[in-house]
Amino acid sequence: MRAYKNILGSNGTKINGNTVGSEPDIDLAEKIIRLSDNSGADESECFIQWGRGCGVSIEGNEIKQASGGSGAGFGLRVLKEGRVGFAYSSSFNNIPSVVEKALSLSRISPQLDRHFPDAASHYPKVSCQYDERLEVLEVTDLMDIISKMKDALADKAPSAMVTRGGIGFGVESFVIANSGGIVFEERGTGIYASISCIFDDLGISTGSSSQESTALDINGTVIGAEAANLALMGQGAKDGPSGEMEVLFVNEAAWEIFENVVIPAFNGSQTMEGKTYLHGLMEEMIAPEGFSLYDFPLMKGGLSCSPSDDEGVPSITIPLIENGAATSLLFDCFSAQKYDTNKTSSGIRAEGMGGSSSYKTPPATSARNIIVRGNEEKELGHMIEEMDRGIVVYDVLGAHTANRVSGDFSVNSSQLFYVDKGEIKNPISSAMISGNALELLEGINCIGTDVKKMSGGMGSASAAFPSMRIGNLRVTGS
């Protein structure tokens, strides 16, 4: 479930004239389908979404804003003679006009051989997607977590100032139904907390930390202490080295790189059309033997996990890279039909940065919950001890500018440290790291045991991702 990040502060929405108080039911979705089919659609698909959330933001050690609200709406896709039309609304009082608009738009759509997915015989179980404690959480409960973050930060770095942060939580439900017999409903919860600080003693340094979960299990004390430690480590930064060297991306930085540089290349349509660097490389070795990368939407407590994708297709695990070989691509329903291949439960409705779930957009191909496996899995400290010369990177900027056709990328970092003969010597003021996606994958020599759950920064995919050490990337120090 991802909607709790974008429903905070939204206005209440009415369903059939009544303020939203509970999740929409399957009956409503099926009524919309029947109306659409009776109005002339060959096939219809309805996606109804409801969400409620609350959040508190902090800035400069003060509470700046508390907001909350609920929102709901539905999206309708229709097929008429192979032409697709889509329309949506936040009001359930004008369903006929939405049906009419979707049918009208289908008349100007390209005519292709397309069909919505057939009814599923069963859906797998995905545990720990809903925590009833988040249904009854109050703003006062959020304040307690914020206090723990601030207190832990102050204990570690008394003179550090909180620059920003906050906490938000929510509950979301959705219903999917179509003319082919798909009927699916799901409910989930989510919570996110973060804090950032600035410290000026031996020079300005910053630190930040966050946690995200589907359950009420985040730890404010750990978040605050991690932010303070990173700020303290960053004191006394020096100019960085240049040249080819090992780079250890700590988990958040590693996921930022993979989310933008690696994962988009597994889009089935894009790769089949020659628009990514993986074109022609399927079944080829692109990473060290023993390294595997999976889209695993069935993970217990995974942030974007569910028994179904947003088209009602039962979720499956997709091996993108297995034992070093590129083995699978991702397809939503329509793209799978176009290329006469199997659906991979990768049809996701996501809108805007961060890829929050939304009824306002039709499904598109997306990874859902990325995990990695490797023969070499070690604690972060041991990964550093094995480095001869290199850098440890805690954040990256600019990964979204990577060239998806060539795989070339160049990122900057302002939270990084120089390592010499297994020891962190000093923080570095800034550096640029560049390379190619295939070089990056081939250079993986160790992954960490420090797996962290994170949602996407630019897209809808989430991850349970470790730190990762890469050999021989190009580093340009400041």
DOZAVO-360886 format. One record per residue (C-alpha): residue in three letters; x, y, z. Coordinates in nm, 3 decimals, padded with zeros to 5 digits. Layout:
! residues N
> ALA, X, Y, Z
...
This chain:
! residues 478
> MET, 00.000, 00.000, 00.000
> ARG, 00.141, 00.335, -00.099
> ALA, -00.140, 00.589, -00.081
> TYR, -00.077, 00.710, 00.274
> LYS, 00.205, 00.926, 00.142
> ASN, -00.023, 01.133, -00.081
> ILE, -00.357, 01.141, 00.102
> LEU, -00.232, 01.344, 00.398
> GLY, -00.421, 01.668, 00.406
> SER, -00.664, 01.569, 00.130
> ASN, -01.026, 01.673, 00.147
> GLY, -01.308, 01.441, 00.236
> THR, -01.483, 01.283, -00.062
> LYS, -01.842, 01.168, -00.086
> ILE, -01.969, 00.837, -00.217
> ASN, -02.334, 00.841, -00.324
> GLY, -02.381, 01.161, -00.127
> ASN, -02.236, 01.025, 00.197
> THR, -01.902, 01.122, 00.347
> VAL, -01.651, 00.839, 00.314
> GLY, -01.645, 00.643, 00.636
> SER, -01.550, 00.294, 00.522
> GLU, -01.398, 00.122, 00.224
> PRO, -01.602, 00.103, -00.098
> ASP, -01.747, -00.241, -00.161
> ILE, -01.742, -00.482, -00.452
> ASP, -02.112, -00.423, -00.525
> LEU, -02.041, -00.064, -00.627
> ALA, -01.761, -00.169, -00.864
> GLU, -01.982, -00.432, -01.026
> LYS, -02.264, -00.179, -01.070
> ILE, -02.023, 00.053, -01.253
> ILE, -01.912, -00.238, -01.474
> ARG, -02.270, -00.331, -01.563
> LEU, -02.358, 00.030, -01.646
> SER, -02.050, 00.058, -01.870
> ASP, -02.119, -00.269, -02.050
> ASN, -02.485, -00.178, -02.100
> SER, -02.378, 00.158, -02.242
> GLY, -02.188, -00.007, -02.527
> ALA, -01.847, -00.114, -02.395
> ASP, -01.725, -00.455, -02.509
> GLU, -01.526, -00.488, -02.186
> SER, -01.503, -00.270, -01.876
> GLU, -01.270, -00.246, -01.579
> CYS, -01.327, -00.048, -01.258
> PHE, -01.071, 00.046, -00.993
> ILE, -01.206, 00.209, -00.674
> GLN, -00.969, 00.353, -00.416
> TRP, -01.027, 00.492, -00.069
> GLY, -00.776, 00.623, 00.180
> ARG, -00.749, 00.806, 00.510
> GLY, -00.439, 00.943, 00.676
> CYS, -00.279, 01.188, 00.914
> GLY, 00.061, 01.352, 00.933
> VAL, 00.277, 01.590, 01.136
> SER, 00.575, 01.783, 00.999
> ILE, 00.861, 01.941, 01.193
> GLU, 01.105, 02.213, 01.102
> GLY, 01.369, 02.388, 01.310
> ASN, 01.281, 02.185, 01.622
> GLU, 00.919, 02.298, 01.602
> ILE, 00.594, 02.139, 01.491
> LYS, 00.501, 02.321, 01.172
> GLN, 00.194, 02.142, 01.045
> ALA, -00.052, 01.870, 01.135
> SER, -00.288, 01.754, 00.864
> GLY, -00.526, 01.473, 00.788
> GLY, -00.818, 01.373, 00.576
> SER, -00.975, 01.110, 00.358
> GLY, -01.015, 01.071, -00.015
> ALA, -01.177, 00.837, -00.262
> GLY, -01.241, 00.797, -00.630
> PHE, -01.262, 00.553, -00.917
> GLY, -01.107, 00.496, -01.255
> LEU, -01.285, 00.327, -01.545
> ARG, -01.121, 00.164, -01.849
> VAL, -01.333, 00.048, -02.138
> LEU, -01.260, -00.149, -02.453
> LYS, -01.469, -00.092, -02.765
> GLU, -01.363, -00.278, -03.080
> GLY, -01.007, -00.302, -02.948
> ARG, -00.988, 00.069, -02.864
> VAL, -00.926, 00.171, -02.504
> GLY, -01.071, 00.469, -02.319
> PHE, -01.006, 00.582, -01.962
> ALA, -01.179, 00.831, -01.733
> TYR, -01.191, 00.890, -01.358
> SER, -01.372, 01.091, -01.093
> SER, -01.352, 01.170, -00.723
> SER, -01.732, 01.181, -00.712
> PHE, -01.959, 00.879, -00.724
> ASN, -02.258, 01.095, -00.812
> ASN, -02.168, 01.131, -01.181
> ILE, -02.087, 00.772, -01.276
> PRO, -02.284, 00.790, -01.606
> SER, -02.078, 01.088, -01.726
> VAL, -01.753, 00.902, -01.649
> VAL, -01.878, 00.605, -01.851
> GLU, -01.970, 00.835, -02.138
> LYS, -01.630, 01.007, -02.130
> ALA, -01.438, 00.677, -02.128
> LEU, -01.638, 00.551, -02.427
> SER, -01.590, 00.881, -02.608
> LEU, -01.212, 00.869, -02.561
> SER, -01.201, 00.510, -02.685
> ARG, -01.317, 00.627, -03.029
> ILE, -00.990, 00.816, -03.087
> SER, -00.764, 00.542, -02.948
> PRO, -00.556, 00.315, -03.174
> GLN, -00.728, -00.013, -03.258
> LEU, -00.533, -00.312, -03.127
> ASP, -00.607, -00.665, -03.016
> ARG, -00.646, -00.603, -02.642
> HIS, -00.843, -00.767, -02.363
> PHE, -00.868, -00.725, -01.988
> PRO, -00.744, -01.019, -01.779
> ASP, -00.975, -01.313, -01.714
> ALA, -01.101, -01.409, -01.371
> ALA, -00.837, -01.559, -01.143
> SER, -00.895, -01.896, -00.979
> HIS, -00.722, -01.781, -00.659
> TYR, -00.496, -01.513, -00.514
> PRO, -00.188, -01.583, -00.301
> LYS, -00.174, -01.470, 00.059
> VAL, 00.056, -01.180, 00.150
> SER, 00.089, -01.135, 00.525
> CYS, 00.146, -00.827, 00.739
> GLN, -00.004, -00.573, 00.498
> TYR, -00.255, -00.445, 00.753
> ASP, -00.204, -00.339, 01.116
> GLU, -00.523, -00.250, 01.302
> ARG, -00.323, -00.027, 01.537
> LEU, -00.275, 00.218, 01.251
> GLU, -00.653, 00.241, 01.211
> VAL, -00.688, 00.399, 01.555
> LEU, -00.361, 00.593, 01.579
> GLU, -00.403, 00.957, 01.687
> VAL, -00.196, 01.272, 01.641
> THR, -00.086, 01.243, 02.006
> ASP, 00.067, 00.905, 01.924
> LEU, 00.266, 01.066, 01.642
> MET, 00.396, 01.329, 01.882
> ASP, 00.541, 01.056, 02.102
> ILE, 00.742, 00.912, 01.811
> ILE, 00.859, 01.261, 01.712
> SER, 00.974, 01.325, 02.071
> LYS, 01.176, 01.004, 02.065
> MET, 01.344, 01.105, 01.738
> LYS, 01.432, 01.451, 01.871
> ASP, 01.548, 01.323, 02.212
> ALA, 01.776, 01.061, 02.058
> LEU, 01.925, 01.320, 01.823
> ALA, 01.984, 01.563, 02.111
> ASP, 02.151, 01.292, 02.322
> LYS, 02.403, 01.218, 02.047
> ALA, 02.455, 01.573, 01.914
> PRO, 02.318, 01.832, 02.160
> SER, 02.399, 02.130, 01.936
> ALA, 02.246, 01.981, 01.621
> MET, 01.938, 02.154, 01.481
> VAL, 01.648, 01.969, 01.327
> THR, 01.601, 02.103, 00.974
> ARG, 01.302, 01.897, 00.869
> GLY, 01.120, 01.574, 00.931
> GLY, 00.789, 01.434, 01.033
> ILE, 00.565, 01.133, 01.044
> GLY, 00.261, 01.022, 00.849
> PHE, 00.037, 00.719, 00.853
> GLY, -00.271, 00.597, 00.676
> VAL, -00.503, 00.319, 00.573
> GLU, -00.602, 00.241, 00.214
> SER, -00.842, 00.003, 00.045
> PHE, -00.914, -00.068, -00.318
> VAL, -01.147, -00.277, -00.529
> ILE, -01.081, -00.410, -00.880
> ALA, -01.353, -00.561, -01.100
> ASN, -01.390, -00.623, -01.472
> SER, -01.627, -00.775, -01.725
> GLY, -01.422, -01.093, -01.741
> GLY, -01.501, -01.186, -01.383
> ILE, -01.208, -01.028, -01.196
> VAL, -01.324, -00.936, -00.846
> PHE, -01.060, -00.841, -00.591
> GLU, -01.042, -00.619, -00.285
> GLU, -00.753, -00.537, -00.055
> ARG, -00.685, -00.327, 00.252
> GLY, -00.354, -00.210, 00.392
> THR, -00.180, 00.033, 00.624
> GLY, 00.144, 00.227, 00.620
> ILE, 00.357, 00.459, 00.830
> TYR, 00.665, 00.669, 00.753
> ALA, 00.891, 00.875, 00.982
> SER, 01.206, 01.077, 00.913
> ILE, 01.431, 01.342, 01.062
> SER, 01.716, 01.553, 00.922
> CYS, 01.958, 01.772, 01.112
> ILE, 02.247, 02.011, 01.063
> PHE, 02.553, 02.028, 01.285
> ASP, 02.812, 02.306, 01.287
> ASP, 03.112, 02.244, 01.507
> LEU, 03.416, 02.160, 01.293
> GLY, 03.232, 02.273, 00.983
> ILE, 02.878, 02.224, 00.865
> SER, 02.761, 01.865, 00.830
> THR, 02.419, 01.708, 00.791
> GLY, 02.251, 01.382, 00.881
> SER, 01.919, 01.218, 00.812
> SER, 01.739, 00.891, 00.874
> SER, 01.399, 00.739, 00.810
> GLN, 01.194, 00.425, 00.853
> GLU, 00.889, 00.301, 00.666
> SER, 00.659, 00.008, 00.738
> THR, 00.316, -00.144, 00.690
> ALA, 00.294, -00.194, 01.068
> LEU, 00.336, 00.018, 01.380
> ASP, 00.691, -00.101, 01.439
> ILE, 00.908, 00.199, 01.353
> ASN, 01.158, 00.311, 01.617
> GLY, 01.189, 00.686, 01.675
> THR, 01.494, 00.645, 01.898
> VAL, 01.686, 00.458, 01.628
> ILE, 01.588, 00.713, 01.362
> GLY, 01.710, 01.008, 01.570
> ALA, 02.035, 00.836, 01.670
> GLU, 02.117, 00.740, 01.310
> ALA, 02.066, 01.098, 01.190
> ALA, 02.289, 01.234, 01.467
> ASN, 02.564, 00.978, 01.405
> LEU, 02.577, 01.060, 01.036
> ALA, 02.602, 01.433, 01.111
> LEU, 02.881, 01.374, 01.363
> MET, 03.070, 01.150, 01.119
> GLY, 03.055, 01.425, 00.857
> GLN, 03.251, 01.678, 01.062
> GLY, 03.582, 01.798, 00.916
> ALA, 03.520, 01.703, 00.553
> LYS, 03.813, 01.714, 00.310
> ASP, 03.852, 01.708, -00.066
> GLY, 03.795, 01.362, -00.207
> PRO, 04.013, 01.133, -00.419
> SER, 03.974, 01.078, -00.792
> GLY, 04.018, 00.770, -01.007
> GLU, 03.873, 00.423, -01.042
> MET, 03.800, 00.265, -00.704
> GLU, 03.557, 00.059, -00.503
> VAL, 03.233, 00.231, -00.403
> LEU, 03.020, 00.102, -00.118
> PHE, 02.665, 00.235, -00.153
> VAL, 02.485, 00.218, 00.184
> ASN, 02.135, 00.076, 00.139
> GLU, 01.941, 00.397, 00.065
> ALA, 02.204, 00.510, -00.187
> ALA, 02.218, 00.160, -00.337
> TRP, 01.841, 00.157, -00.388
> GLU, 01.850, 00.507, -00.541
> ILE, 02.101, 00.383, -00.798
> PHE, 01.914, 00.061, -00.876
> GLU, 01.572, 00.226, -00.886
> ASN, 01.684, 00.467, -01.155
> VAL, 01.971, 00.296, -01.337
> VAL, 01.891, -00.076, -01.329
> ILE, 01.521, -00.147, -01.271
> PRO, 01.380, 00.063, -01.564
> ALA, 01.575, -00.154, -01.810
> PHE, 01.351, -00.449, -01.722
> ASN, 01.041, -00.279, -01.865
> GLY, 00.927, -00.536, -02.120
> SER, 00.788, -00.302, -02.385
> GLN, 01.082, -00.063, -02.366
> THR, 01.340, -00.340, -02.393
> MET, 01.159, -00.526, -02.673
> GLU, 01.155, -00.200, -02.870
> GLY, 01.531, -00.152, -02.821
> LYS, 01.493, 00.141, -02.584
> THR, 01.700, 00.001, -02.297
> TYR, 02.052, -00.136, -02.271
> LEU, 01.916, -00.488, -02.202
> HIS, 01.788, -00.526, -02.558
> GLY, 01.942, -00.845, -02.695
> LEU, 02.095, -00.945, -02.361
> MET, 01.823, -01.169, -02.218
> GLU, 01.967, -01.501, -02.093
> GLU, 02.314, -01.345, -02.105
> MET, 02.537, -01.304, -01.797
> ILE, 02.516, -00.941, -01.684
> ALA, 02.619, -00.979, -01.317
> PRO, 02.849, -01.207, -01.114
> GLU, 02.742, -01.567, -01.081
> GLY, 02.549, -01.605, -00.758
> PHE, 02.391, -01.258, -00.772
> SER, 02.013, -01.252, -00.813
> LEU, 01.759, -00.973, -00.837
> TYR, 01.386, -01.041, -00.792
> ASP, 01.062, -00.851, -00.809
> PHE, 00.894, -01.005, -00.504
> PRO, 00.544, -00.859, -00.446
> LEU, 00.459, -01.147, -00.210
> MET, 00.706, -01.044, 00.061
> LYS, 00.577, -01.039, 00.417
> GLY, 00.529, -00.674, 00.513
> GLY, 00.663, -00.546, 00.180
> LEU, 00.574, -00.184, 00.118
> SER, 00.416, -00.229, -00.228
> CYS, 00.314, -00.589, -00.187
> SER, -00.031, -00.735, -00.244
> PRO, -00.194, -01.058, -00.363
> SER, -00.281, -00.874, -00.688
> ASP, -00.145, -00.604, -00.911
> ASP, -00.370, -00.310, -01.004
> GLU, -00.530, -00.504, -01.290
> GLY, -00.645, -00.795, -01.075
> VAL, -00.368, -01.028, -01.195
> PRO, -00.248, -01.259, -00.913
> SER, 00.097, -01.162, -00.789
> ILE, 00.397, -01.376, -00.875
> THR, 00.771, -01.359, -00.808
> ILE, 00.973, -01.253, -01.113
> PRO, 01.345, -01.343, -01.135
> LEU, 01.491, -01.042, -01.320
> ILE, 01.849, -01.160, -01.271
> GLU, 01.916, -01.515, -01.153
> ASN, 02.268, -01.635, -01.077
> GLY, 02.404, -01.349, -01.284
> ALA, 02.188, -01.399, -01.596
> ALA, 01.914, -01.164, -01.716
> THR, 01.613, -01.396, -01.708
> SER, 01.282, -01.202, -01.714
> LEU, 01.119, -00.877, -01.820
> LEU, 00.813, -00.706, -01.672
> PHE, 00.479, -00.681, -01.854
> ASP, 00.137, -00.544, -01.771
> CYS, -00.168, -00.701, -01.932
> PHE, -00.170, -00.504, -02.259
> SER, 00.206, -00.517, -02.319
> ALA, 00.207, -00.893, -02.257
> GLN, -00.063, -00.931, -02.522
> LYS, 00.130, -00.711, -02.764
> TYR, 00.440, -00.929, -02.740
> ASP, 00.253, -01.260, -02.695
> THR, 00.411, -01.336, -02.361
> ASN, 00.297, -01.400, -02.005
> LYS, 00.170, -01.129, -01.771
> THR, 00.399, -01.071, -01.475
> SER, 00.154, -00.901, -01.234
> SER, 00.325, -00.571, -01.314
> GLY, 00.028, -00.349, -01.397
> ILE, 00.046, -00.059, -01.151
> ARG, -00.153, 00.265, -01.124
> ALA, 00.091, 00.527, -01.002
> GLU, 00.092, 00.903, -01.024
> GLY, 00.364, 01.161, -00.976
> MET, 00.698, 01.145, -00.798
> GLY, 00.714, 00.869, -00.544
> GLY, 00.470, 00.662, -00.742
> SER, 00.180, 00.676, -00.496
> SER, -00.112, 00.456, -00.591
> SER, -00.384, 00.648, -00.774
> TYR, -00.721, 00.582, -00.937
> LYS, -00.649, 00.882, -01.163
> THR, -00.427, 00.691, -01.403
> PRO, -00.457, 00.365, -01.598
> PRO, -00.214, 00.080, -01.525
> ALA, 00.138, 00.085, -01.664
> THR, 00.428, -00.159, -01.634
> SER, 00.624, -00.126, -01.311
> ALA, 00.835, -00.330, -01.074
> ARG, 00.672, -00.364, -00.734
> ASN, 00.907, -00.484, -00.457
> ILE, 01.272, -00.543, -00.539
> ILE, 01.499, -00.773, -00.338
> VAL, 01.849, -00.909, -00.400
> ARG, 02.035, -01.225, -00.311
> GLY, 02.406, -01.303, -00.334
> ASN, 02.672, -01.550, -00.233
> GLU, 02.866, -01.277, -00.055
> GLU, 02.649, -01.120, 00.219
> LYS, 02.833, -00.945, 00.501
> GLU, 02.781, -00.684, 00.772
> LEU, 02.852, -00.326, 00.671
> GLY, 03.158, -00.304, 00.896
> HIS, 03.314, -00.613, 00.739
> MET, 03.244, -00.479, 00.390
> ILE, 03.440, -00.164, 00.479
> GLU, 03.728, -00.360, 00.638
> GLU, 03.783, -00.549, 00.312
> MET, 03.818, -00.230, 00.106
> ASP, 04.171, -00.131, 00.008
> ARG, 04.089, 00.216, -00.129
> GLY, 03.747, 00.357, -00.200
> ILE, 03.451, 00.553, -00.072
> VAL, 03.139, 00.482, 00.131
> VAL, 02.832, 00.666, -00.003
> TYR, 02.521, 00.747, 00.201
> ASP, 02.329, 00.953, -00.054
> VAL, 02.322, 01.015, -00.428
> LEU, 02.169, 01.292, -00.636
> GLY, 02.087, 01.283, -01.005
> ALA, 02.036, 00.910, -01.059
> HIS, 01.709, 00.983, -01.241
> THR, 01.910, 01.139, -01.526
> ALA, 02.063, 00.802, -01.623
> ASN, 02.046, 00.715, -01.993
> ARG, 01.817, 00.413, -02.022
> VAL, 01.937, 00.327, -02.373
> SER, 02.310, 00.328, -02.305
> GLY, 02.301, 00.269, -01.930
> ASP, 02.541, 00.557, -01.864
> PHE, 02.494, 00.742, -01.536
> SER, 02.657, 01.017, -01.334
> VAL, 02.557, 01.104, -00.977
> ASN, 02.675, 01.338, -00.706
> SER, 02.703, 01.273, -00.336
> SER, 02.748, 01.502, -00.036
> GLN, 02.742, 01.235, 00.236
> LEU, 03.041, 01.011, 00.174
> PHE, 03.363, 00.896, 00.336
> TYR, 03.711, 00.801, 00.220
> VAL, 03.833, 00.449, 00.305
> ASP, 04.200, 00.349, 00.304
> LYS, 04.315, -00.003, 00.392
> GLY, 03.989, -00.098, 00.559
> GLU, 03.945, 00.216, 00.770
> ILE, 03.725, 00.523, 00.725
> LYS, 03.979, 00.805, 00.722
> ASN, 03.765, 01.116, 00.679
> PRO, 03.442, 01.254, 00.537
> ILE, 03.453, 01.398, 00.185
> SER, 03.294, 01.730, 00.098
> SER, 03.147, 01.603, -00.231
> ALA, 03.222, 01.376, -00.526
> MET, 03.083, 01.266, -00.860
> ILE, 03.044, 00.895, -00.934
> SER, 02.997, 00.780, -01.292
> GLY, 02.980, 00.461, -01.488
> ASN, 02.758, 00.234, -01.693
> ALA, 02.476, 00.012, -01.570
> LEU, 02.634, -00.305, -01.708
> GLU, 02.969, -00.212, -01.551
> LEU, 02.785, -00.150, -01.225
> LEU, 02.619, -00.491, -01.231
> GLU, 02.937, -00.674, -01.333
> GLY, 03.129, -00.497, -01.056
> ILE, 02.912, -00.616, -00.764
> ASN, 03.144, -00.799, -00.527
> CYS, 02.950, -00.799, -00.200
> ILE, 02.606, -00.717, -00.063
> GLY, 02.520, -00.631, 00.295
> THR, 02.305, -00.794, 00.557
> ASP, 02.157, -00.453, 00.647
> VAL, 01.834, -00.488, 00.448
> LYS, 01.602, -00.187, 00.473
> LYS, 01.248, -00.141, 00.344
> MET, 01.216, 00.170, 00.125
> SER, 00.959, 00.307, -00.115
> GLY, 01.053, 00.461, -00.448
> GLY, 01.179, 00.813, -00.482
> MET, 01.076, 00.859, -00.845
> GLY, 00.855, 00.560, -00.923
> SER, 00.610, 00.311, -00.779
> ALA, 00.852, 00.029, -00.698
> SER, 00.955, -00.031, -00.339
> ALA, 01.244, -00.242, -00.215
> ALA, 01.391, -00.438, 00.071
> PHE, 01.746, -00.347, -00.018
> PRO, 02.093, -00.395, 00.133
> SER, 02.414, -00.201, 00.107
> MET, 02.617, -00.297, -00.198
> ARG, 02.988, -00.278, -00.284
> ILE, 03.088, -00.216, -00.643
> GLY, 03.437, -00.243, -00.784
> ASN, 03.609, 00.006, -01.012
> LEU, 03.362, 00.291, -01.057
> ARG, 03.491, 00.629, -01.167
> VAL, 03.510, 00.883, -00.885
> THR, 03.585, 01.252, -00.931
> GLY, 03.657, 01.425, -00.599
> SER, 03.594, 01.789, -00.523
